[in-house]
Amino acid sequence: MEKMNNSLSDFLKSKEESLGDRWQTSVGRLTSRVGFFDPSSKVFQEIKKLMMNLVSIVERKGSAEQAVDAEIKPIVSHLKNLQSENQLNPTEMVFFLFLMRDILKEVLREMAGETLNGKEHEVLFAESLDQVSSLLNRLGLVFFEGAMRLKADDGYNQQDVMAIEYALLYERTRQIAITDRLTGLFNFGYFLERLKEERMRAERYHRLLSLILFDLDHFKKYNDNNGHPAGNEVLKKISETLKEEAREVDIVARYGGEEMVIILPETSRKRAADLAERIRLRVAETPFEGMEKQPLGKVTISAGVATYPVDAANEEDLIKMADSSLYQAKSRGRNRVVTHEPPVKVTIRYKSHRTLSRVALVGNFNNWDKDVDLMEHQADGSFQFVIALNPGVYHYKFVLNDVEWIPDPACPEREHDTLGGDNSVLRVSA
């Protein structure tokens, strides 16, 4: 009698060869099944119909319940035709649903640069495509979970229909729950959740996380002079500007009233300030109805910037520092960007015995970006940089002429950088 294994992991290790054989058999079976279908067959037509119904759901105005009620019957019908007429099992259904999801993204990428109504397709359709992809993912999960079971008599029972309806309704309500209805930006609750997640990720991987808080200048005066409908149009137009300027990985949200916010993962204070300045300029150059009545003769926006961990120790303090910077922007005359400056300023110098045209200061305070903090060339041939930091421990290097990365010769404390070299250690106390 074979000796009993002590654990499931031991048992599976002993059956590794059997697992490999079964894997190859299953993959081969699926591959042969997929090859059985003509690429121009009804499988594609049914998936395409399903996709168009999902697009209709995300574009439809009104409540999630209304959208799902209007579309559930054709979606069930298309899924029924697709699975029963082609005798597809759940694995194959998931394959085709995910395949269409990926094809949608590829088509959109191919259209990059093409414009419609003055906007690039990728910008114009990005949000809807994301929602359609989420719906396709969720329908795939319905099959994975075994909620849809083919019956010999009528193909689908009531539980099958309810599973699809729940999947669509869940995704639709999730989108509504995290989205501000007026601007289309993420709402305040979602912003707080994501800020906490991104702060924890930045801490775990020792990366930066920047935050920009925007506020429309004299917005109450604009509403008083032009009416709230015109004010709403200003909010929507500026929201579009924020989404267009932000990267795909950034999170753009409505903070409240006329305040908006952008979370920027792995972004230094300087890079965040540059983005805020681009947005400020675009808003100031955008024509709005009745803007000549504003104090500056145009609609403007102010911004405050702060970065974790160089400006704040947690997400709550990061918001406070960005808000404090925004307050300074307002008090200095509005229509400007102010970055938070921590209380401690440190002067770092480098002196070389050879001629250098460029020396950059890089470290975990600027994401090791050699184009952010260039050191100033001094009259005696040395290079100098004054940096404001919160109390803490930092690691840094110098980059000479863009190619040579060296630790600070004047700093005795070093730490291995895992890349075959050393970093200098900077300890900043209050």
TIGU-155311 format. One line per 10 residues: number of its first residue (from 1); their letters; for each residue x, y, z of N, C-alpha, C. Coordinates in pm, whole numbers, plus 50000, padded with zeros to 5 digits. Atoms other than C-alpha are relative to their C-alpha. Layout:
NUM = A = X:Y:Z:X:Y:Z:X:Y:Z; ...
END
This chain:
1 = MEKMNNSLSD = 50085:49880:50000:50000:50000:50000:50089:50125:50000; 49918:49878:50013:50131:50346:49900:49993:50082:50128; 49995:49921:49878:50242:50559:50192:49920:50129:49985; 50085:49880:50002:49997:50840:50279:50086:50125:50004; 49929:49873:49999:50123:51189:50195:49954:50084:50119; 50029:49922:49881:50139:51434:50486:49913:50122:49972; 50077:49879:50032:49978:51728:50302:49958:49996:49854; 50045:49990:50139:49799:51825:49982:50116:50038:49909; 49887:49960:50083:50114:51993:49854:50092:49883:49972; 49917:50119:50022:50313:51671:49905:49935:49908:49898
11 = FLKSKEESLG = 50072:50088:50092:50044:51474:49724:50010:50051:49857; 49996:49943:50135:50036:51713:49428:50141:49992:49940; 49864:50014:50050:50415:51707:49401:50025:49859:49949; 49981:50139:50042:50402:51329:49377:49923:49970:49872; 50082:50021:50119:50143:51362:49096:50032:50100:49890; 49963:49895:50096:50332:51623:48895:49992:49951:49855; 50004:50054:50136:50365:51397:48590:49856:49985:49951; 50140:50016:50037:49993:51318:48593:49935:50136:49972; 50054:49866:50022:49908:51688:48624:50044:50055:49865; 49949:49953:50129:50130:51768:48326:49930:49934:49883
21 = DRWQTSVGRL = 50069:50072:50109:49968:51498:48110:49859:50052:49981; 50138:49952:50009:49619:51618:48193:49995:50144:49946; 49993:49863:50052:49718:51979:48127:50014:49999:49848; 49978:50004:50144:49849:51895:47779:49877:49948:49926; 50121:50054:50063:49539:51690:47700:49890:50105:49994; 50106:49898:49995:49303:51970:47808:50028:50115:49905; 49963:49890:50089:49494:52242:47622:49984:49957:49854; 50015:50051:50136:49505:52025:47311:49854:49991:49958; 50142:50010:50031:49132:51962:47331:49941:50138:49970; 50052:49865:50021:49056:52335:47363:50052:50058:49868
31 = TSRVGFFDPS = 49942:49949:50123:49295:52423:47080:49931:49941:49877; 50067:50064:50113:49133:52171:46847:49857:50050:49985; 50137:49948:50006:48786:52302:46939:49999:50140:49940; 49995:49865:50054:48883:52663:46868:50030:49997:49851; 49969:50014:50142:49033:52557:46537:49884:49949:49917; 50116:50054:50070:48701:52396:46450:49911:50111:49942; 50089:49892:50041:48529:52735:46415:50061:50081:49887; 49962:49909:50107:48546:52939:46097:50007:50140:50060; 49988:49866:49942:48676:53288:46192:49883:50093:49965; 50112:49915:50040:48381:53442:46005:49866:49937:50033
41 = SKVFQEIKKL = 50122:50075:49969:48124:53207:46160:49906:50079:50088; 50101:49937:49916:47818:53284:46370:50052:50027:50140; 49943:49972:49869:48033:53269:46683:50038:50147:50010; 49963:49859:49999:48177:53607:46591:49878:50091:49997; 50119:49916:50011:47837:53746:46493:49928:50012:50134; 50068:49997:49871:47686:53650:46829:50079:50079:50103; 49916:49924:49908:47982:53789:47024:49990:50150:49969; 50011:49859:50040:47957:54111:46824:49868:50060:50047; 50130:49951:49952:47585:54143:46904:50003:50023:50150; 49987:49985:49856:47663:54087:47269:50078:50126:50035
51 = MMNLVSIVER = 49917:49884:49974:47935:54351:47260:49921:50129:49978; 50077:49880:50029:47701:54608:47101:49894:50026:50107; 50097:49983:49893:47440:54544:47370:50067:50051:50128; 49926:49950:49884:47703:54598:47638:50035:50147:49983; 49972:49859:50028:47804:54924:47471:49874:50084:50026; 50125:49930:49976:47437:55025:47479:49974:50020:50148; 50020:49990:49855:47428:54956:47853:50084:50113:50059; 49913:49899:49939:47727:55176:47938:49971:50140:49948; 50030:49868:50056:47608:55458:47710:49860:50048:50037; 50138:49964:49969:47246:55452:47825:49995:50089:50123
61 = KGSAEQAVDA = 50021:49913:49885:47139:55731:48057:49893:49940:50089; 50100:50050:49907:46933:55658:48366:50061:49905:50099; 49952:50086:49893:46957:55409:48647:50054:49869:49946; 49946:50130:50038:47140:55078:48639:49886:49902:49975; 50110:50093:50014:46812:54893:48683:49931:50017:49865; 50063:49975:50128:46659:55061:48377:50084:49947:49885; 49912:50047:50107:46961:54980:48164:49997:49849:49988; 49997:50145:50002:46969:54614:48262:49865:49944:49956; 50133:50047:50040:46592:54570:48227:49981:50009:49849; 50018:49979:50143:46608:54705:47873:50084:49905:49916
71 = EIKPIVSHLK = 49905:50076:50081:46899:54486:47762:50012:49853:50037; 49976:50135:49952:46875:54161:47956:49951:49894:49903; 50056:50103:50090:46655:53974:47706:50089:49974:49879; 49912:50030:50114:46874:54022:47396:50135:49941:50041; 49873:50055:49955:47187:53948:47599:49986:49852:50033; 50025:50142:49970:47042:53622:47732:49983:49922:49870; 50024:50067:50128:46927:53535:47380:50130:49975:49925; 49875:50016:50073:47269:53595:47228:50092:49898:50067; 49919:50099:49930:47447:53397:47498:49946:49860:49979; 50064:50130:50021:47198:53115:47457:50033:49947:49861
81 = NLQSENQLNP = 49968:50044:50137:47250:53103:47080:50146:49961:49987; 49856:50025:50012:47625:53122:47113:50039:49867:50062; 49959:50122:49931:47654:52838:47364:49932:49875:49947; 50073:50121:50038:47380:52600:47253:50023:49961:49855; 49986:50033:50141:47413:52621:46873:50141:49953:49966; 49862:50041:50027:47790:52581:46888:50051:49899:50102; 49967:50100:49899:47787:52339:47184:50129:50036:50075; 49882:49951:49929:48036:52545:47380:49990:49968:50148; 49998:50019:49856:48140:52455:47733:50041:50132:50066; 49969:49874:49932:48201:52723:48000:50140:50054:49970
91 = TEMVFFLFLM = 49864:49956:50028:48577:52734:47932:50009:50070:49866; 49998:49941:50133:48519:52806:47565:49924:50132:49997; 50074:49874:49992:48261:53073:47647:50088:50110:50058; 49909:49902:49940:48511:53249:47872:50106:50042:49900; 49896:49972:50100:48774:53224:47599:49950:50104:49899; 50051:49910:50102:48552:53398:47342:49964:50138:50057; 50032:49872:49938:48431:53667:47584:50127:50082:50024; 49874:49930:49975:48788:53754:47684:50071:50037:49870; 49939:49970:50129:48902:53737:47322:49942:50128:49942; 50062:49877:50050:48651:54004:47221:50046:50120:50081
101 = RDILKEVLRE = 49951:49892:49915:48761:54216:47518:50136:50048:49952; 49865:49964:50043:49124:54207:47400:50000:50061:49860; 50008:49946:50136:49028:54272:47036:49954:50144:50003; 50048:49862:49986:48837:54585:47140:50115:50094:50033; 49888:49916:49960:49149:54722:47309:50100:50017:49887; 49905:49992:50110:49367:54641:47008:49950:50096:49892; 50057:49911:50101:49130:54819:46769:50013:50146:50043; 49988:49863:49951:49130:55128:46989:50144:50049:49991; 49859:49960:50010:49511:55129:47000:50037:50031:49856; 49970:49976:50141:49521:55108:46620:49949:50136:49954
111 = MAGETLNGKE = 50059:49873:50039:49307:55421:46602:50068:50118:50068; 49930:49892:49928:49549:55621:46819:50046:50105:49901; 49963:49891:50089:49602:55959:46659:49886:50044:49910; 50117:49960:50077:49276:55953:46460:49909:50083:50089; 50083:49911:49921:49034:56222:46570:49854:49995:49958; 50143:49990:50023:48659:56259:46599:49949:50114:50086; 50048:49881:49929:48497:56590:46693:50112:50070:50076; 49888:49928:49941:48839:56731:46767:50073:49927:50109; 49935:50076:49894:48940:56456:47011:50050:49868:49944; 49952:50132:50041:49146:56141:46973:49902:49893:50046
121 = HEVLFAESLD = 50090:50110:49966:48941:55821:46968:50033:49941:50136; 49959:50066:49876:49145:55681:47254:49951:50076:50123; 50047:49917:49889:49054:55974:47481:49848:49997:50007; 50145:49989:50006:48694:55989:47363:49929:49876:50051; 50070:50125:49969:48611:55622:47417:50060:49921:50115; 49927:50078:49899:48849:55517:47695:49910:49955:50114; 50083:50034:49885:48592:55528:47976:49897:49895:49965; 50101:50099:50041:48321:55340:47783:50064:49865:49974; 49932:50127:50028:48571:55079:47667:50035:49928:50129; 49967:50060:49871:48682:55022:48026:49878:49933:50061
131 = QVSSLLNRLG = 50121:50058:49943:48323:54961:48133:49955:49877:49922; 50036:50118:50080:48252:54725:47841:50092:49883:50033; 49905:50105:49964:48568:54531:47925:49964:49938:50135; 50038:50050:49868:48454:54504:48288:49877:49910:49991; 50120:50083:50018:48116:54369:48176:50035:49865:49938; 49957:50126:50061:48282:54109:47953:50072:49912:50102; 49933:50075:49893:48503:54008:48246:49900:49937:50095; 50098:50050:49902:48205:53974:48476:49915:49888:49940; 50074:50109:50064:48010:53765:48225:50085:49874:49995; 49911:50117:49997:48314:53541:48200:50000:49934:50135
141 = LVFFEGAMRL = 50004:50056:49864:48306:53500:48577:49872:49923:50025; 50125:50074:49986:47944:53390:48552:50021:49856:49954; 49974:50135:50050:48059:53094:48345:50096:49926:50091; 49904:50063:49912:48355:53026:48570:49933:49949:50128; 50065:50037:49874:48132:53013:48873:49894:49893:49982; 50097:50105:50024:47905:52761:48708:49857:50044:50017; 50135:49951:49979:47602:52987:48739:49910:49970:49880; 50078:50029:50119:47495:52912:48382:50013:49851:49968; 50000:50144:50027:47396:52550:48322:49906:49971:49884; 50079:50033:50118:47275:52422:47988:49900:49890:50033
151 = KADDGYNQQD = 50104:50101:49975:46945:52233:48013:49956:49936:49870; 50039:50075:50119:46818:51970:47774:49873:50055:49937; 50129:49959:50054:46473:52125:47739:50003:50140:49940; 50009:49864:50053:46492:52504:47707:50132:50076:50004; 49869:49936:50007:46863:52578:47733:50038:50078:50124; 49967:49918:49883:46849:52828:48021:49884:49996:50099; 50107:49990:49900:46656:52821:48347:50002:50139:50062; 50012:49868:49941:46557:53116:48561:50124:50041:50076; 49879:49967:49925:46871:53093:48772:50109:50051:49906; 49903:49953:50097:47081:53134:48458:49976:50147:49967
161 = VMAIEYALLY = 50034:49863:50034:46897:53452:48365:50033:50094:50115; 49972:49917:49883:46927:53586:48718:50151:50022:50018; 49854:49987:49986:47302:53519:48717:50054:50105:49904; 49956:49900:50097:47351:53722:48400:49954:50138:50042; 50054:49871:49960:47126:53999:48524:50078:50057:50119; 49923:49954:49885:47313:54016:48853:50139:50048:49957; 49866:49962:50046:47648:54029:48672:49998:50138:49935; 50009:49872:50068:47538:54319:48452:49964:50111:50098; 50046:49900:49904:47361:54504:48732:50111:50036:50098; 49891:49976:49906:47658:54465:48967:50103:50094:49938
171 = ERTRQIAITD = 49897:49918:50064:47903:54612:48718:49948:50141:49973; 50058:49869:50029:47667:54892:48620:49989:50084:50128; 50015:49925:49875:47590:54993:48979:50136:50034:50060; 49865:49970:49951:47960:54969:49067:50054:50126:49933; 49955:49881:50072:48036:55224:48796:49929:50125:50050; 50076:49885:49952:47757:55451:48916:50044:50038:50141; 49967:49975:49861:47861:55414:49280:50132:50074:50017; 49869:49938:49984:48216:55535:49218:50017:50123:49911; 49989:49892:50098:48139:55805:48959:49913:50119:50040; 50076:49878:49979:48032:56166:49007:49912:50024:49877
181 = RLTGLFNFGY = 50095:49995:50111:47719:56213:48794:50022:50122:49911; 49987:49878:50080:47791:56571:48682:50125:49997:49913; 49871:49987:50070:48159:56552:48586:50047:49872:49933; 49950:50126:50053:48204:56182:48509:50130:49956:50064; 49879:50038:49929:48508:56180:48740:49965:49901:50111; 50024:50083:49882:48550:55934:49025:49953:50090:50114; 50052:49919:49890:48372:56048:49340:50095:49999:50120; 49914:49981:49884:48516:56141:49679:50029:49869:50074; 49982:50127:49930:48460:55798:49838:50101:49911:49930; 49907:50082:50076:48644:55618:49559:50141:50059:50007
191 = FLERLKEERM = 49871:49934:49987:48923:55876:49576:50070:49960:50129; 49939:50035:49872:48981:55802:49944:50048:49855:50001; 49961:50140:50005:48988:55426:49882:50128:49982:49919; 49884:50017:50086:49237:55452:49597:50124:50068:50056; 49884:49932:49942:49458:55703:49778:50065:49912:50106; 49946:50090:49897:49495:55459:50068:50073:49883:49936; 49936:50113:50069:49572:55170:49830:50133:50042:49939; 49877:49956:50066:49830:55371:49636:50107:50041:50101; 49902:49965:49897:49993:55502:49954:50064:49874:50057; 49947:50126:49950:50031:55146:50084:50094:49936:49897
201 = RAERYHRLLS = 49913:50054:50105:50176:55039:49748:50131:50077:49993; 49879:49918:50002:50420:55330:49750:50092:49966:50117; 49920:50037:49882:50532:55235:50101:50065:49864:49980; 49950:50137:50016:50571:54868:50010:50117:49995:49903; 49896:50007:50103:50784:54932:49700:50096:50119:50005; 49910:49886:49981:50960:55247:49829:49996:50094:49879; 50019:49910:50113:50816:55466:49553:49929:50127:50047; 50067:49875:49969:50672:55817:49543:49853:49996:49961; 50142:49985:50033:50305:55913:49533:49966:50148:50015; 50031:49858:49996:50199:56266:49443:49850:50024:49991
211 = LILFDLDHFK = 50140:49963:49997:49869:56442:49489:49988:50146:49957; 50028:49863:50042:49734:56752:49311:49855:50031:50037; 50134:49955:49963:49435:56936:49458:49972:50131:49927; 50037:49882:50080:49262:57186:49224:49877:50068:50059; 50120:49926:49960:49011:57459:49301:49976:50112:49898; 50033:49894:50095:48830:57687:49053:49997:50133:50072; 49991:49868:49939:48900:58052:49127:49870:50079:49980; 50119:49913:50004:48602:58279:49211:49882:49930:49933; 50106:50076:50067:48359:58004:49109:49861:50048:50044; 50129:49948:49954:48077:58144:49324:49961:50124:49921
221 = KYNDNNGHPA = 50027:49879:50079:48107:58475:49141:49956:49963:49859; 50039:50043:50135:48088:58290:48809:49855:49951:50000; 50138:50050:49990:47770:58111:48918:49900:50114:50019; 50089:49887:49975:47616:58434:49045:49976:50082:49874; 50011:49917:50122:47685:58613:48716:49938:49925:49883; 50040:50074:50120:47608:58333:48470:49896:49891:50025; 50097:50103:49968:47381:58088:48652:50066:49865:50020; 49944:50131:49968:47437:57737:48781:50013:49907:49879; 49980:50085:50120:47378:57560:48443:50131:50032:49929; 49873:49964:50063:47669:57757:48296:50117:49954:50087
231 = GNEVLKKISE = 49896:50048:49910:47874:57676:48606:50022:49851:49988; 49988:50145:50018:47801:57306:48558:50077:49967:49873; 49926:50023:50125:47928:57328:48200:50149:50026:50018; 49859:49973:49971:48252:57482:48329:50063:49881:50073; 49949:50115:49927:48294:57195:48576:50023:49881:49908; 49987:50114:50091:48236:56936:48303:50115:50019:49903; 49893:49975:50097:48474:57100:48059:50138:49989:50065; 49871:50009:49930:48753:57134:48314:50029:49856:50041; 49982:50142:49968:48697:56773:48423:50057:49924:49881; 49948:50063:50121:48756:56665:48062:50147:50035:49980
241 = TLKEEAREVD = 49859:49959:50013:49080:56866:48059:50089:49919:50093; 49922:50079:49905:49202:56687:48371:50019:49857:49951; 49992:50139:50048:49123:56344:48224:50091:49989:49878; 49917:50004:50121:49293:56430:47894:50149:50016:50033; 49860:49974:49965:49613:56554:48061:50059:49889:50089; 49951:50104:49908:49637:56273:48321:50040:49874:49922; 49961:50129:50058:49804:55940:48243:49893:49895:50029; 50096:50109:49979:49613:55613:48225:50006:49949:50144; 49986:50054:49864:49750:55510:48567:49956:50099:50108; 50039:49899:49902:49644:55835:48737:49851:49988:50033
251 = IVARYGGEEM = 50141:50004:49957:49316:55864:48930:49951:50143:50013; 50055:49865:50001:49113:56179:48860:49863:49996:50067; 50125:50006:49924:48829:56253:49103:49950:50140:50032; 50059:49874:49950:48590:56525:49215:50009:49997:50151; 49978:49996:49856:48693:56621:49565:49879:50053:50074; 50119:49941:49939:48380:56824:49635:49980:50140:49946; 50027:49867:50053:48207:57135:49498:50078:50027:49874; 49919:49967:50117:48448:57303:49258:50144:49953:50015; 49866:50054:49979:48751:57109:49386:50014:49863:49933; 49969:50127:50066:48909:56824:49190:50140:49956:50041
261 = VIILPETSRK = 49874:50054:49950:49205:56599:49260:50053:49895:49903; 49935:50106:50079:49455:56377:49077:50100:49928:50088; 49902:50085:49933:49643:56087:49238:50099:49954:49894; 49897:50034:50099:49975:56026:49059:50099:49899:50059; 49906:50100:49950:50150:55696:49142:50138:50016:49937; 49860:49999:50046:50531:55686:49113:50035:50131:49929; 49978:49870:50061:50550:56059:49041:50064:50094:50101; 49930:49907:49911:50790:56312:49190:49923:50131:50013; 50061:49869:49977:50692:56652:49324:50012:50089:49876; 49976:49917:50118:50846:56823:49019:49911:49956:49883
271 = RAADLAERIR = 50083:50048:50110:50664:56601:48768:49852:50034:50024; 50139:49968:49968:50334:56653:48949:49973:50150:49980; 50016:49856:50017:50387:57030:48953:49994:50037:49852; 50002:49974:50144:50459:57025:48579:49863:49969:49940; 50134:50036:50049:50129:56845:48513:49898:50103:50045; 50094:49900:49949:49939:57087:48736:50012:50132:49923; 49979:49876:50075:50093:57381:48549:49943:49990:49859; 50058:50019:50134:49993:57237:48209:49847:50015:50006; 50145:49991:49985:49635:57200:48333:49958:50144:50028; 50031:49860:49969:49636:57553:48477:50001:50085:49874
281 = LRVAETPFEG = 49990:49922:50123:49749:57699:48146:49886:49968:49903; 50109:50037:50091:49492:57501:47944:49868:50061:50044; 50125:49942:49950:49208:57617:48169:49997:50151:49974; 49994:49854:50018:49322:57981:48151:49984:50039:49854; 50009:49970:50142:49333:57960:47770:49869:49954:49937; 50126:50053:50053:48992:57793:47732:49890:50105:50007; 50110:49903:49995:48701:58019:47634:49876:49943:50069; 50123:50038:49932:48396:57998:47862:49898:50114:49988; 50106:49901:50007:48064:58176:47840:50004:50091:50123; 50005:49904:49891:48062:58494:48049:50128:50016:50079
291 = MEKQPLGKVT = 49876:49995:49921:48426:58465:48154:50054:50141:50016; 49951:49862:49990:48487:58836:48091:49955:50068:50128; 50048:49942:49874:48293:58905:48413:50083:49955:50120; 49916:50049:49890:48550:58715:48621:50108:50103:50035; 49899:49901:49958:48811:58915:48822:50120:50008:49907; 49884:49999:50090:49091:58810:48584:49958:50003:49853; 50048:49997:50137:48870:58829:48274:49998:49863:49933; 50000:50137:50052:48888:58449:48232:49977:49905:50116; 50014:50103:49898:48815:58127:48418:50137:49942:50029; 49868:50051:49961:49121:58014:48614:49987:49897:50110
301 = ISAGVATYPV = 49997:50107:49901:49222:57736:48847:50130:50009:50079; 49880:50005:49916:49466:57709:49138:50024:49856:50042; 49966:50138:49966:49649:57396:49250:50104:49994:50111; 49901:50030:49897:49838:57258:49549:50054:49859:49979; 49933:50128:50028:50090:56972:49516:50074:49953:50124; 49923:50061:49891:50229:56734:49779:50036:49858:49960; 49948:50131:50039:50425:56408:49760:50033:49916:50124; 49965:50099:49896:50451:56101:49983:50126:49926:49955; 49996:49967:49857:50679:56031:50168:50080:50125:50033; 49913:49886:49973:50890:56345:50127:49925:50116:50064
311 = DAANEEDLIK = 50078:49892:49942:50604:56575:50231:49905:49953:50110; 50099:50050:49905:50382:56350:50442:50028:49854:50032; 49974:50137:49955:50395:56025:50639:49886:49905:49970; 50115:50085:50029:50047:55897:50545:49906:50074:49907; 50091:49939:50096:49753:55965:50315:49923:50119:50058; 50071:49888:49939:49573:56192:50564:50087:50126:49998; 49909:49886:50002:49878:56417:50596:50027:50047:49857; 49978:49963:50140:49926:56408:50218:49889:50094:49952; 50113:49912:50035:49578:56557:50170:50017:50136:50067; 49983:49874:49927:49651:56819:50438:50109:50086:49936
321 = MADSSLYQAK = 49890:49923:50059:49980:56920:50274:49960:50056:49863; 50047:49950:50130:49821:56947:49928:49900:50113:50020; 50100:49897:49971:49534:57149:50077:50068:50127:50050; 49925:49884:49952:49780:57376:50257:50068:50074:49884; 49937:49939:50117:49966:57435:49929:49896:50072:49915; 50108:49935:50075:49636:57511:49756:49959:50131:50066; 50034:49878:49926:49553:57764:50027:50103:50110:49972; 49896:49902:50030:49887:57935:49962:49984:50055:49859; 50022:49955:50137:49812:57945:49589:49888:50103:49995; 50113:49906:49996:49483:58118:49667:50043:50133:50063
331 = SRGRNRVVTH = 49962:49879:49928:49638:58365:49912:50104:50083:49924; 49899:49927:50079:49914:58458:49665:49942:50061:49872; 50062:49934:50115:49664:58577:49404:49924:49910:49906; 50072:50097:50083:49513:58259:49253:50065:49984:49862; 49950:50032:50135:49571:58117:48902:50147:49963:50005; 49861:50043:49987:49893:57949:49015:50008:49862:50065; 49972:50131:49940:50046:57619:49129:50104:50018:50109; 49904:49993:49889:50218:57588:49467:50028:49857:50046; 49961:50132:49949:50413:57279:49576:50037:50012:50148; 49968:49999:49857:50451:57188:49941:50151:49995:50020
341 = EPPVKVTIRY = 49858:50002:49964:50791:57258:50093:50013:49955:50144; 49980:50049:49863:50883:57048:50398:50086:50097:50081; 49932:49902:49914:51037:57229:50696:50152:49997:49996; 49854:50013:49994:51395:57100:50658:50060:50015:49861; 49930:49983:50127:51619:57224:50379:50143:49951:50014; 49868:50061:49996:51936:57031:50302:50078:50043:49877; 49914:49962:50112:52222:57157:50085:50096:49886:49971; 49913:50110:50043:52404:56885:49890:50095:50054:49893; 49900:49949:50093:52729:56962:49707:50081:49885:49940; 49909:50096:50064:52953:56779:49463:50110:50078:49929
351 = KSHRTLSRVA = 49884:49935:50064:53303:56883:49355:50080:49894:49927; 49926:50096:50082:53480:56706:49070:50133:50061:49958; 49869:49955:50047:53843:56725:48958:50006:50007:49848; 50005:49990:50146:53733:56706:48594:49881:50086:49958; 50105:49912:50050:53511:56923:48379:49872:49921:49972; 50131:50063:50022:53142:56828:48386:49901:50103:49952; 50101:49907:50051:52856:56985:48194:49869:49989:50074; 50131:50022:49939:52573:56837:48396:50012:49900:50114; 50005:50092:49887:52525:56680:48738:49857:50002:50055; 50136:50011:49948:52188:56554:48860:50001:49929:50134
361 = LVGNFNNWDK = 50018:50066:49871:52080:56459:49209:49882:49905:49987; 50108:50098:50009:51877:56137:49215:49990:49924:50131; 50019:50075:49877:51726:55944:49503:49858:49954:50014; 50137:50046:49979:51418:55790:49652:49905:50116:50030; 50085:49881:49984:51290:56147:49702:49953:50054:49865; 50048:49955:50132:51250:56196:49324:49988:49884:49900; 50019:50119:50085:51200:55840:49192:50123:49970:49913; 49875:50026:50072:51565:55828:49077:49993:50053:49857; 50020:49939:50132:51473:56055:48786:50110:50104:49978; 49885:49913:50020:51788:56220:48651:49966:50132:49930
371 = DVDLMEHQAD = 50041:49877:50069:51591:56489:48467:49920:50094:50089; 50084:49919:49911:51413:56630:48773:50081:50104:50076; 49925:49910:49910:51670:56781:49012:50143:50019:49950; 49867:49968:50051:51965:56926:48821:50071:50092:50099; 49924:49919:49905:52237:57067:49045:50055:50125:49932; 49955:49872:50056:52342:57429:48995:50153:50008:49998; 49856:49987:50018:52691:57491:48859:50048:50127:50072; 49950:49887:49921:52884:57717:49100:50126:50059:49936; 49884:49930:50057:53162:57966:49023:50129:49923:50023; 49876:50073:49972:53426:57742:49184:50006:49865:49930
381 = GSFQFVIALN = 49999:50126:50075:53335:57453:48952:49921:49888:50065; 50079:50102:49932:53131:57262:49208:49854:50009:49957; 50144:50002:50027:52762:57170:49182:49926:49995:50133; 50073:49989:49874:52500:57243:49446:49849:49988:49977; 50145:50009:50008:52136:57162:49513:49943:50009:50141; 50069:49987:49871:51907:57267:49799:49865:49930:49987; 50122:50079:50007:51628:57019:49864:49928:50004:50133; 50083:49998:49879:51341:57039:50113:49944:49861:50024; 50043:50136:49968:51263:56712:50290:49938:49994:50139; 50049:50031:49867:51063:56580:50579:50107:49923:50077
391 = PGVYHYKFVL = 49907:50086:49925:51263:56419:50862:49984:49855:49959; 50003:50139:50042:51356:56066:50762:50134:49957:49944; 49878:50056:50058:51618:55846:50595:49982:49990:49849; 50008:49998:50146:51689:55893:50224:50127:49941:49940; 49886:50055:50073:51918:55728:49969:50016:50078:49870; 49981:49915:50118:52078:55920:49684:50132:49969:49930; 49880:50011:50082:52342:55933:49410:50015:50129:49919; 49981:49895:50100:52489:56177:49159:50005:49933:49862; 49989:50047:50138:52453:56131:48782:50083:50102:49924; 49905:49910:50067:52748:56281:48592:49982:49989:49849
401 = NDVEWIPDPA = 50016:49993:50146:52687:56392:48232:49901:49897:49947; 50112:50089:50040:52373:56169:48218:50036:49852:49994; 49962:50140:50021:52573:55843:48213:50064:49933:50121; 49924:50061:49890:52786:55788:48524:49928:50023:50133; 50072:49993:49873:52603:55709:48850:50097:49966:50113; 49904:50022:49893:52815:55748:49164:49941:50044:50135; 50042:49950:49868:52754:55780:49541:50074:50130:50032; 49940:49872:49959:52844:56105:49718:50133:49972:50071; 49870:50025:49935:53220:56096:49796:50011:50061:50139; 49991:49931:49871:53162:56333:50089:49912:49937:50107
411 = CPEREHDTLG = 50091:50064:49904:52903:56108:50254:50058:49865:50042; 49935:50126:49958:53062:55829:50464:49904:49882:50010; 50094:50111:49981:52744:55624:50516:49947:49952:49865; 50043:50058:50127:52664:55389:50229:49909:49880:50025; 50084:50120:49995:52413:55115:50156:49996:49939:49861; 49997:50068:50129:52422:54854:49881:49869:50023:49926; 50119:49964:50076:52180:54938:49598:49937:49883:49924; 50048:50124:50067:52122:54574:49475:50029:49999:49851; 49967:49996:50143:52255:54678:49132:50151:49996:49979; 49856:50010:50012:52621:54622:49201:50075:50124:50047
421 = GDNSVLRVSA = 49935:49878:49952:52689:54965:49353:49949:50037:50137; 50042:49951:49869:52624:55176:49660:49922:50130:49986; 50069:49872:49986:52386:55455:49755:50055:50072:50122; 49970:49921:49882:52472:55737:49990:49876:50010:50086; 50111:49994:49905:52255:55759:50302:49993:50139:50060; 50023:49867:49945:52107:56093:50404:49898:49990:50111; 50091:50004:49886:51953:56119:50750:49959:50143:50035; 50053:49864:49976:51731:56424:50798:49924:49997:50133; 50068:49990:49871:51631:56516:51152:49922:50131:50008; 50085:49881:49988:51373:56772:51264:50084:50120:50043
END
